[in-house]
């Protein structure tokens, strides 16, 4: 009988697991980059606010500039979205733009609380790029 180790036939070998981890990082990072690009390109620079339900307008450029993605190795996932801007109480702006809700706005130089209607940009970008994921995985582990 031919001698070989039966354990070499299983997929829990270090080499296979290492390839899968490396490929997972590569595919999810690529997906994150695509979602980020789509979200950034959906935000138009204009002076007027965008209509509710459409991506927000960029007045200063901070929202568009601070959309990032990062691979989370412990959870094997990718985190995509704007960083929380804290200067001048803008920390809640990305969340309010995406989901809507009550928030502080400055109107005529005075702060007030207003109901802000959603202007989603990350969710639609994610949904637009999601169908591309199977093609990214196809033949990716070599």
Secondary structure, 3 states (H helix, E strand, C coil): CCCCCHHHHCCCCHHHHHHHHHHHHHHHHHHHHHHHHHHHHHCEECCCCCCCCCCCEECCCHHHHCEEEEEECCCCEEEEEECCCCHHHCCCHHHHHHHCEEEEEEECCEEEEEEECCCCCHHHHHHHHHCCHHHHHCCCCC
